[in-house]
Amino acid sequence: QVQLVESGGGLVQAGGSLSVSCATSGSTFSINAMGWYRQTAGKQRELVAKIFSTGSTKYADSVKGRFTISRDNAKNTVYLQMNSLKTEDTAVYYCKVEVGLLGREYWGKGTLVTVSS
């Protein structure tokens, strides 16, 4: 079992920056990948950024060059630094980890990011 707690969401003006973090606990030794997803009302949850145990990363085209995902293995925490925010970045951001050989998924409860114009 892995528990996830997101923090750092809030309200920011367009063009501004915000950072969210996701602290994990439990069976963290078996975490393979950590990622951030977002969802708005009426839309499917979508990948924002993902970081693998190798350190390689994957980003949605819409956030490339603006967002940076990183992880601190000692703290079992994943971060998402969001710069040059746009109103369309407004969403609930969810942290997800993939664990073990089967890639079992664990999700956080989400943190709201609101970008005002």
DARAZI-V622357 format. One record per run of one state. SS is the DSSP state (alpha for helix, beta for strand, coil for the rest). FROM is the first residue (numbers start at 1). TO is the last residue. If there is no record, write none. Layout:
ss = {SS,SS}
from = {FROM,FROM}
to = {TO,TO}
This chain:
ss = {coil,beta,coil,beta,coil,beta,coil,alpha,beta,coil,beta,coil,beta,coil,alpha,coil,beta,coil,beta,coil,alpha,coil,beta,coil,beta,coil,beta,coil}
from = {1,2,8,10,14,18,27,28,31,40,46,53,57,60,61,64,67,73,77,83,87,90,91,100,104,108,111,117}
to = {1,7,9,13,17,26,27,30,39,45,52,56,59,60,63,66,72,76,82,86,89,90,99,103,107,110,116,117}
